[in-house]
Amino acid sequence: MSDFKGIPIVRSGTKFRNDQGIAAIKNGVKAKPRGDARPIERKPSWLRARLPAGRGFDAVRRNVREHRLATVCEESMCPNIGECWNNGTATIMVMGSVCTRACQFCAVDTGNPGGWLDPDEPANTARSVALMGLKYVVLTSVDRDDLADGGAAHYAACVRAIKARTPETAVEALTPDFQGRLADVETVLDSGLEVFAQNVETVRRLTHPVRDPRAGYDQTLAVLGHAKRHRPDVLTKTSLMLGLGETDEEIRETLKDLRAAGCDIVTFGQYLRPTTHHLPVERFVTPEAFERYRRWGLEQGFLEVVSGPLVRSSYRADRVFEKNNVGLDQPAADVG
């Protein structure tokens, strides 16, 4: 750890202790030996995002700080943070900012929280949703393999607190896989949410080493399939990052597998390397290719396929029902 004008600076890939005293690796992946990592790839013109600034951005940031909330917007270095926060929306990350897993694409800190949870988090989350006047909120979280139920009960408590305070707010939960424990999946599903999401992240062949060994392609499919069977009224959703070396045929096969599991919504976005310690980008997918993948998904029968270079699983989540690629471009022509 170094410092800048007396302020501690934690370098990416190094060990540190956070405000709760939890030991973690900054940005989730240990630093590689000097000269052992490829430099960050130069982004093409279609991947330029505006710098986060503006009155709305500042207001959401103050709210997040005041109520001690972690947001996936910050922790995952999302390129859309400026747009979303200026629109008064945020994806709230519950159960802390330290993940028990170390996926090789993810910039969230990794470590063992040792069972730590903030008992005030459900109430603080509900209060913040009310203060921001959100009509649609996405709750996500780190993986918490240190908890017996993976944090399912805490997750459900956050959803119920939101519904008790602002019952008109629709809730989407982007959850861990709970190591495939279906009873824990049901705990979250029965909390009153409208959308249940669990990300498959990539195609079968690339699941390892892209994802932590405790995650799995079939495990995610099983969670999504059970969610749909247990609560057919709840929409199910997943997301894939592109640019990690997948082929078009593998993308088609993944879409087929997801539909067979009853998944309703899928999103496609470009993988962007958070640091030099993470997996390199193998290709930058063009906007035209993203539109092609969207059409493939619609042909498979998905309710909606949100597809674009800067799309993330929670991006414009409230607009998915418009069925026009959340307004990113003109609606795709009818298929079939």
LOMARMAR-195511 format. One record per residue (C-alpha): x, y, z; residue in three letters. Coordinates in Angstrom, 2 decimals, decimal comma. Layout:
+---------+---------+---------+---------+
!      xx !      yy !      zz ! residuo !
+---------+---------+---------+---------+
!       X !       Y !       Z !     Ala !
...
+---------+---------+---------+---------+
This chain:
+---------+---------+---------+---------+
!      xx !      yy !      zz ! residuo !
+---------+---------+---------+---------+
!    0,00 !    0,00 !    0,00 !     Met !
!    1,24 !    3,51 !   -0,85 !     Ser !
!   -0,25 !    6,91 !   -0,20 !     Asp !
!   -1,06 !   10,14 !   -2,01 !     Phe !
!   -0,99 !   13,31 !    0,12 !     Lys !
!   -1,49 !   11,16 !    3,19 !     Gly !
!   -4,40 !    9,18 !    1,69 !     Ile !
!   -3,75 !    5,40 !    1,57 !     Pro !
!   -3,74 !    4,02 !   -1,96 !     Ile !
!   -4,25 !    0,29 !   -2,45 !     Val !
!   -2,61 !   -1,01 !   -5,60 !     Arg !
!   -4,56 !   -3,42 !   -7,78 !     Ser !
!   -3,71 !   -7,06 !   -7,12 !     Gly !
!   -2,31 !   -6,47 !   -3,62 !     Thr !
!   -3,58 !   -7,53 !   -0,20 !     Lys !
!   -5,26 !   -4,99 !    2,08 !     Phe !
!   -7,85 !   -4,70 !    4,85 !     Arg !
!  -11,08 !   -2,85 !    4,16 !     Asn !
!  -13,13 !   -0,69 !    6,52 !     Asp !
!  -14,63 !   -3,80 !    8,17 !     Gln !
!  -11,16 !   -5,25 !    8,78 !     Gly !
!  -11,64 !   -7,94 !    6,12 !     Ile !
!   -8,48 !   -9,05 !    4,34 !     Ala !
!   -8,90 !   -8,99 !    0,56 !     Ala !
!   -7,13 !   -8,76 !   -2,79 !     Ile !
!   -7,77 !   -5,40 !   -4,43 !     Lys !
!   -9,71 !   -5,85 !   -7,70 !     Asn !
!   -9,96 !   -9,59 !   -7,13 !     Gly !
!   -6,92 !  -10,98 !   -8,95 !     Val !
!   -3,38 !  -11,15 !   -7,59 !     Lys !
!   -0,78 !   -9,02 !   -9,33 !     Ala !
!    1,26 !  -10,77 !  -11,99 !     Lys !
!    5,06 !  -10,56 !  -12,02 !     Pro !
!    6,37 !   -7,40 !  -13,68 !     Arg !
!    6,47 !   -7,83 !  -17,46 !     Gly !
!    4,30 !  -10,96 !  -17,33 !     Asp !
!    1,01 !   -9,31 !  -18,30 !     Ala !
!   -0,14 !   -7,96 !  -21,63 !     Arg !
!   -0,89 !   -4,22 !  -21,68 !     Pro !
!   -4,49 !   -3,02 !  -21,66 !     Ile !
!   -5,92 !   -3,18 !  -25,17 !     Glu !
!   -6,70 !    0,04 !  -27,04 !     Arg !
!  -10,47 !    0,40 !  -27,38 !     Lys !
!  -12,15 !    1,02 !  -30,74 !     Pro !
!  -14,18 !    4,17 !  -31,34 !     Ser !
!  -17,55 !    2,55 !  -30,53 !     Trp !
!  -16,44 !    1,83 !  -26,96 !     Leu !
!  -16,04 !    5,42 !  -25,80 !     Arg !
!  -18,05 !    6,25 !  -22,67 !     Ala !
!  -18,57 !    9,69 !  -21,16 !     Arg !
!  -16,69 !   10,58 !  -18,00 !     Leu !
!  -18,90 !   10,30 !  -14,90 !     Pro !
!  -19,96 !   13,80 !  -13,91 !     Ala !
!  -23,07 !   15,92 !  -13,47 !     Gly !
!  -25,62 !   16,94 !  -10,85 !     Arg !
!  -27,49 !   13,63 !  -10,94 !     Gly !
!  -24,25 !   11,66 !  -10,65 !     Phe !
!  -23,18 !   13,69 !   -7,60 !     Asp !
!  -26,59 !   13,22 !   -5,93 !     Ala !
!  -26,54 !    9,44 !   -6,29 !     Val !
!  -22,93 !    9,28 !   -5,12 !     Arg !
!  -23,80 !   11,24 !   -1,97 !     Arg !
!  -26,73 !    8,88 !   -1,30 !     Asn !
!  -24,53 !    5,82 !   -1,74 !     Val !
!  -21,89 !    7,20 !    0,65 !     Arg !
!  -24,39 !    8,37 !    3,28 !     Glu !
!  -26,07 !    4,98 !    3,55 !     His !
!  -22,86 !    2,92 !    3,32 !     Arg !
!  -23,99 !    1,15 !    0,18 !     Leu !
!  -21,71 !   -0,72 !   -2,18 !     Ala !
!  -22,68 !   -0,45 !   -5,84 !     Thr !
!  -21,67 !   -2,76 !   -8,63 !     Val !
!  -21,40 !    0,41 !  -10,71 !     Cys !
!  -18,24 !    1,35 !   -8,79 !     Glu !
!  -16,90 !   -2,04 !   -7,75 !     Glu !
!  -16,99 !   -3,51 !  -11,26 !     Ser !
!  -15,71 !   -0,31 !  -12,93 !     Met !
!  -18,82 !   -0,14 !  -15,12 !     Cys !
!  -18,39 !    2,21 !  -18,10 !     Pro !
!  -22,04 !    3,32 !  -17,86 !     Asn !
!  -21,84 !    4,73 !  -14,33 !     Ile !
!  -22,13 !    8,32 !  -15,54 !     Gly !
!  -25,23 !    7,74 !  -17,65 !     Glu !
!  -27,04 !    5,62 !  -15,06 !     Cys !
!  -26,28 !    7,79 !  -12,04 !     Trp !
!  -27,21 !   10,96 !  -13,89 !     Asn !
!  -30,57 !    9,32 !  -14,58 !     Asn !
!  -30,98 !    8,73 !  -10,83 !     Gly !
!  -30,59 !    4,94 !  -10,96 !     Thr !
!  -28,02 !    2,60 !   -9,48 !     Ala !
!  -27,46 !   -1,11 !   -9,13 !     Thr !
!  -27,01 !   -1,69 !   -5,41 !     Ile !
!  -24,60 !   -4,39 !   -4,30 !     Met !
!  -25,62 !   -5,96 !   -1,00 !     Val !
!  -23,69 !   -8,16 !    1,44 !     Met !
!  -20,52 !   -6,07 !    1,26 !     Gly !
!  -17,85 !   -5,46 !   -1,34 !     Ser !
!  -15,62 !   -8,52 !   -0,75 !     Val !
!  -16,37 !  -11,64 !   -2,79 !     Cys !
!  -15,33 !  -15,14 !   -1,77 !     Thr !
!  -14,62 !  -16,02 !   -5,40 !     Arg !
!  -11,92 !  -14,85 !   -7,79 !     Ala !
!  -13,32 !  -14,86 !  -11,30 !     Cys !
!  -10,64 !  -13,83 !  -13,78 !     Gln !
!  -12,76 !  -11,15 !  -15,46 !     Phe !
!  -14,06 !   -9,38 !  -12,36 !     Cys !
!  -12,67 !   -6,30 !  -10,57 !     Ala !
!  -14,53 !   -6,84 !   -7,27 !     Val !
!  -12,21 !   -7,39 !   -4,28 !     Asp !
!  -11,87 !  -11,01 !   -3,22 !     Thr !
!  -11,33 !  -12,50 !    0,23 !     Gly !
!  -13,17 !  -14,19 !    3,10 !     Asn !
!  -15,61 !  -11,91 !    4,97 !     Pro !
!  -15,83 !  -14,54 !    7,72 !     Gly !
!  -19,61 !  -14,31 !    8,03 !     Gly !
!  -19,73 !  -10,51 !    8,31 !     Trp !
!  -23,04 !   -8,87 !    7,32 !     Leu !
!  -24,39 !   -5,38 !    7,96 !     Asp !
!  -27,65 !   -5,88 !    9,91 !     Pro !
!  -28,78 !   -2,38 !    8,93 !     Asp !
!  -28,35 !   -3,01 !    5,22 !     Glu !
!  -31,95 !   -4,03 !    4,38 !     Pro !
!  -33,35 !   -0,88 !    6,02 !     Ala !
!  -30,62 !    1,36 !    4,54 !     Asn !
!  -31,17 !   -0,09 !    1,08 !     Thr !
!  -34,93 !    0,45 !    1,26 !     Ala !
!  -34,43 !    4,00 !    2,53 !     Arg !
!  -32,08 !    4,84 !   -0,31 !     Ser !
!  -34,42 !    3,41 !   -2,94 !     Val !
!  -37,18 !    5,60 !   -1,53 !     Ala !
!  -34,98 !    8,71 !   -1,43 !     Leu !
!  -33,91 !    8,20 !   -5,04 !     Met !
!  -37,53 !    7,68 !   -6,08 !     Gly !
!  -36,71 !    4,52 !   -7,99 !     Leu !
!  -39,48 !    2,71 !   -9,82 !     Lys !
!  -37,12 !   -0,13 !  -10,74 !     Tyr !
!  -34,07 !   -1,23 !   -8,78 !     Val !
!  -31,50 !   -3,94 !   -9,39 !     Val !
!  -29,99 !   -5,64 !   -6,36 !     Leu !
!  -26,83 !   -7,62 !   -6,93 !     Thr !
!  -24,20 !   -9,02 !   -4,61 !     Ser !
!  -20,83 !  -10,60 !   -4,21 !     Val !
!  -20,66 !  -14,37 !   -3,76 !     Asp !
!  -20,75 !  -15,25 !   -0,08 !     Arg !
!  -19,62 !  -18,87 !    0,15 !     Asp !
!  -18,67 !  -18,14 !    3,77 !     Asp !
!  -22,37 !  -18,09 !    4,72 !     Leu !
!  -24,33 !  -21,31 !    5,18 !     Ala !
!  -27,10 !  -20,13 !    2,83 !     Asp !
!  -24,87 !  -18,02 !    0,60 !     Gly !
!  -26,64 !  -14,94 !    1,95 !     Gly !
!  -30,05 !  -15,90 !    0,57 !     Ala !
!  -31,96 !  -14,87 !    3,71 !     Ala !
!  -30,19 !  -11,49 !    3,83 !     His !
!  -30,87 !  -10,96 !    0,14 !     Tyr !
!  -34,55 !  -11,74 !    0,67 !     Ala !
!  -34,67 !   -9,36 !    3,64 !     Ala !
!  -33,41 !   -6,53 !    1,41 !     Cys !
!  -36,12 !   -7,23 !   -1,18 !     Val !
!  -38,85 !   -7,37 !    1,48 !     Arg !
!  -37,64 !   -4,13 !    3,05 !     Ala !
!  -37,87 !   -2,35 !   -0,31 !     Ile !
!  -41,33 !   -3,73 !   -0,96 !     Lys !
!  -42,52 !   -2,74 !    2,51 !     Ala !
!  -41,35 !    0,85 !    2,08 !     Arg !
!  -42,07 !    1,39 !   -1,63 !     Thr !
!  -44,35 !   -1,43 !   -2,82 !     Pro !
!  -44,62 !    0,15 !   -6,26 !     Glu !
!  -40,88 !   -0,35 !   -6,89 !     Thr !
!  -40,10 !   -3,30 !   -9,14 !     Ala !
!  -37,10 !   -5,33 !   -7,96 !     Val !
!  -34,64 !   -7,31 !  -10,03 !     Glu !
!  -32,22 !   -9,56 !   -8,14 !     Ala !
!  -28,94 !  -10,48 !   -9,82 !     Leu !
!  -27,86 !  -13,20 !   -7,44 !     Thr !
!  -25,01 !  -15,61 !   -6,73 !     Pro !
!  -25,53 !  -19,23 !   -7,74 !     Asp !
!  -25,69 !  -20,33 !   -4,06 !     Phe !
!  -23,46 !  -23,27 !   -5,12 !     Gln !
!  -26,53 !  -24,75 !   -6,79 !     Gly !
!  -28,53 !  -25,11 !   -3,56 !     Arg !
!  -32,07 !  -24,81 !   -4,87 !     Leu !
!  -33,67 !  -24,19 !   -1,46 !     Ala !
!  -31,59 !  -21,00 !   -1,18 !     Asp !
!  -32,65 !  -19,98 !   -4,69 !     Val !
!  -36,27 !  -20,38 !   -3,57 !     Glu !
!  -35,68 !  -18,15 !   -0,55 !     Thr !
!  -34,83 !  -15,26 !   -2,85 !     Val !
!  -37,54 !  -16,08 !   -5,38 !     Leu !
!  -40,23 !  -16,00 !   -2,68 !     Asp !
!  -39,23 !  -12,54 !   -1,39 !     Ser !
!  -41,52 !  -10,59 !   -3,72 !     Gly !
!  -39,22 !   -9,70 !   -6,63 !     Leu !
!  -40,21 !   -9,36 !  -10,28 !     Glu !
!  -37,01 !  -10,48 !  -12,06 !     Val !
!  -34,48 !  -13,15 !  -11,01 !     Phe !
!  -31,07 !  -13,05 !  -12,71 !     Ala !
!  -28,03 !  -15,32 !  -12,55 !     Gln !
!  -25,24 !  -14,75 !  -15,04 !     Asn !
!  -23,79 !  -17,57 !  -17,11 !     Val !
!  -21,05 !  -15,07 !  -18,09 !     Glu !
!  -19,55 !  -17,00 !  -21,03 !     Thr !
!  -19,89 !  -20,09 !  -23,20 !     Val !
!  -19,41 !  -23,61 !  -21,83 !     Arg !
!  -15,83 !  -24,09 !  -23,14 !     Arg !
!  -14,57 !  -20,87 !  -21,56 !     Leu !
!  -16,35 !  -21,19 !  -18,20 !     Thr !
!  -13,03 !  -22,20 !  -16,69 !     His !
!  -10,72 !  -20,29 !  -16,44 !     Pro !
!  -13,05 !  -17,28 !  -16,93 !     Val !
!  -15,13 !  -18,07 !  -13,82 !     Arg !
!  -14,08 !  -19,24 !  -10,39 !     Asp !
!  -13,86 !  -23,07 !  -10,07 !     Pro !
!  -16,88 !  -23,03 !   -7,72 !     Arg !
!  -19,04 !  -21,59 !  -10,50 !     Ala !
!  -20,25 !  -23,67 !  -13,41 !     Gly !
!  -22,09 !  -23,48 !  -16,72 !     Tyr !
!  -24,46 !  -26,32 !  -15,88 !     Asp !
!  -24,85 !  -25,05 !  -12,32 !     Gln !
!  -26,10 !  -21,68 !  -13,61 !     Thr !
!  -28,46 !  -23,39 !  -16,06 !     Leu !
!  -29,84 !  -25,50 !  -13,21 !     Ala !
!  -30,44 !  -22,41 !  -11,05 !     Val !
!  -32,21 !  -20,57 !  -13,87 !     Leu !
!  -34,29 !  -23,61 !  -14,76 !     Gly !
!  -35,38 !  -24,21 !  -11,17 !     His !
!  -36,21 !  -20,54 !  -10,72 !     Ala !
!  -38,61 !  -20,67 !  -13,66 !     Lys !
!  -40,25 !  -23,87 !  -12,49 !     Arg !
!  -40,61 !  -22,67 !   -8,90 !     His !
!  -41,99 !  -19,22 !   -9,79 !     Arg !
!  -43,24 !  -19,14 !  -13,39 !     Pro !
!  -44,53 !  -15,59 !  -12,79 !     Asp !
!  -41,00 !  -14,29 !  -12,15 !     Val !
!  -38,94 !  -13,37 !  -15,21 !     Leu !
!  -35,52 !  -15,01 !  -15,45 !     Thr !
!  -32,49 !  -13,31 !  -16,92 !     Lys !
!  -28,79 !  -13,92 !  -17,64 !     Thr !
!  -25,83 !  -12,20 !  -19,25 !     Ser !
!  -22,83 !  -13,05 !  -21,40 !     Leu !
!  -19,59 !  -11,15 !  -21,95 !     Met !
!  -18,21 !  -11,36 !  -25,47 !     Leu !
!  -14,63 !  -10,96 !  -26,60 !     Gly !
!  -13,06 !  -13,72 !  -24,51 !     Leu !
!  -12,44 !  -16,10 !  -27,41 !     Gly !
!  -15,92 !  -17,57 !  -27,96 !     Glu !
!  -17,08 !  -18,57 !  -31,45 !     Thr !
!  -20,36 !  -17,75 !  -33,15 !     Asp !
!  -21,40 !  -21,41 !  -32,98 !     Glu !
!  -20,75 !  -21,43 !  -29,22 !     Glu !
!  -22,91 !  -18,33 !  -28,84 !     Ile !
!  -25,74 !  -20,08 !  -30,71 !     Arg !
!  -25,39 !  -23,19 !  -28,52 !     Glu !
!  -25,47 !  -21,09 !  -25,34 !     Thr !
!  -28,65 !  -19,36 !  -26,47 !     Leu !
!  -30,25 !  -22,76 !  -27,10 !     Lys !
!  -29,20 !  -24,01 !  -23,65 !     Asp !
!  -30,59 !  -20,91 !  -21,95 !     Leu !
!  -33,94 !  -21,16 !  -23,70 !     Arg !
!  -34,15 !  -24,84 !  -22,82 !     Ala !
!  -33,76 !  -23,74 !  -19,18 !     Ala !
!  -36,68 !  -21,35 !  -19,59 !     Gly !
!  -34,61 !  -18,16 !  -19,46 !     Cys !
!  -36,65 !  -15,13 !  -20,59 !     Asp !
!  -34,07 !  -12,37 !  -21,07 !     Ile !
!  -30,42 !  -12,37 !  -22,09 !     Val !
!  -27,93 !   -9,53 !  -22,40 !     Thr !
!  -24,73 !   -9,37 !  -24,45 !     Phe !
!  -21,89 !   -6,91 !  -23,78 !     Gly !
!  -18,23 !   -6,45 !  -24,58 !     Gln !
!  -15,74 !   -7,78 !  -22,04 !     Tyr !
!  -13,41 !   -4,97 !  -20,99 !     Leu !
!  -10,30 !   -5,85 !  -19,07 !     Arg !
!  -10,33 !   -4,11 !  -15,67 !     Pro !
!   -6,57 !   -4,35 !  -15,00 !     Thr !
!   -3,47 !   -5,93 !  -16,53 !     Thr !
!   -3,86 !   -8,80 !  -14,04 !     His !
!   -7,19 !   -9,89 !  -15,56 !     His !
!   -7,88 !  -11,93 !  -18,69 !     Leu !
!   -6,95 !  -10,12 !  -21,91 !     Pro !
!   -9,53 !   -9,13 !  -24,52 !     Val !
!   -9,35 !  -11,52 !  -27,48 !     Glu !
!  -11,53 !   -9,45 !  -29,79 !     Arg !
!  -13,62 !   -6,30 !  -29,87 !     Phe !
!  -17,07 !   -7,26 !  -31,13 !     Val !
!  -18,52 !   -4,79 !  -33,63 !     Thr !
!  -21,94 !   -3,18 !  -33,18 !     Pro !
!  -23,08 !   -5,06 !  -36,29 !     Glu !
!  -22,16 !   -8,39 !  -34,70 !     Ala !
!  -24,02 !   -7,45 !  -31,51 !     Phe !
!  -27,12 !   -6,77 !  -33,59 !     Glu !
!  -26,73 !  -10,18 !  -35,27 !     Arg !
!  -26,53 !  -11,94 !  -31,89 !     Tyr !
!  -29,63 !  -10,05 !  -30,76 !     Arg !
!  -31,56 !  -11,37 !  -33,75 !     Arg !
!  -30,38 !  -14,90 !  -33,07 !     Trp !
!  -31,75 !  -14,65 !  -29,55 !     Gly !
!  -35,09 !  -13,27 !  -30,68 !     Leu !
!  -35,35 !  -16,14 !  -33,16 !     Glu !
!  -34,83 !  -18,55 !  -30,25 !     Gln !
!  -37,88 !  -17,06 !  -28,52 !     Gly !
!  -36,40 !  -14,87 !  -25,78 !     Phe !
!  -38,71 !  -12,14 !  -24,51 !     Leu !
!  -35,88 !   -9,65 !  -25,09 !     Glu !
!  -32,18 !   -9,70 !  -25,99 !     Val !
!  -30,28 !   -6,58 !  -24,96 !     Val !
!  -27,11 !   -6,45 !  -27,02 !     Ser !
!  -24,42 !   -3,82 !  -27,50 !     Gly !
!  -20,75 !   -3,04 !  -26,81 !     Pro !
!  -21,37 !   -1,14 !  -23,56 !     Leu !
!  -24,30 !   -3,25 !  -22,35 !     Val !
!  -23,98 !   -4,76 !  -18,87 !     Arg !
!  -26,45 !   -7,13 !  -17,21 !     Ser !
!  -28,17 !   -4,31 !  -15,31 !     Ser !
!  -27,93 !   -1,62 !  -18,00 !     Tyr !
!  -31,28 !    0,16 !  -18,52 !     Arg !
!  -32,90 !   -2,87 !  -16,89 !     Ala !
!  -36,17 !   -1,00 !  -16,41 !     Asp !
!  -36,53 !   -0,53 !  -20,18 !     Arg !
!  -36,31 !   -4,18 !  -21,19 !     Val !
!  -40,08 !   -4,38 !  -21,64 !     Phe !
!  -39,94 !   -1,82 !  -24,46 !     Glu !
!  -38,50 !   -4,64 !  -26,61 !     Lys !
!  -36,36 !   -2,23 !  -28,64 !     Asn !
!  -32,89 !   -3,11 !  -27,30 !     Asn !
!  -33,56 !   -0,70 !  -24,38 !     Val !
!  -33,52 !    2,19 !  -26,80 !     Gly !
!  -29,95 !    1,65 !  -27,99 !     Leu !
!  -31,05 !    1,64 !  -31,62 !     Asp !
!  -34,09 !    1,17 !  -33,79 !     Gln !
!  -36,18 !   -1,91 !  -32,98 !     Pro !
!  -35,04 !   -5,02 !  -34,80 !     Ala !
!  -37,30 !   -6,23 !  -37,60 !     Ala !
!  -39,79 !   -8,92 !  -36,67 !     Asp !
!  -38,30 !  -12,39 !  -36,95 !     Val !
!  -39,91 !  -15,60 !  -37,97 !     Gly !
+---------+---------+---------+---------+
